[in-house]
Amino acid sequence: MALIRKKELKEMSKEELKKKLVQLKKDLIKANAQIANKSNPDNPGQVKEIKKTIARIKTILREKNEK
């Protein structure tokens, strides 16, 4: 999961953002499952970064709906 910049997210359409949101939620579930199984996660900071990106996408979607 690569870092997605706020600028890149703002340039995406609503449909692209929604697809990315679904993909990130799936990634978050996988990462949480690895932690629950007590296996070493691929990237320890991944969960935090995914959560932040999901929040960014939700904020941008809300901003686009207000316009």
Secondary structure, DSSP 8 states (H G I E B T S, - for coil): -----HHHHHHS-HHHHHHHHHHHHHHHHHHHHHHHTT---S-TTHHHHHHHHHHHHHHHHHHHHH-
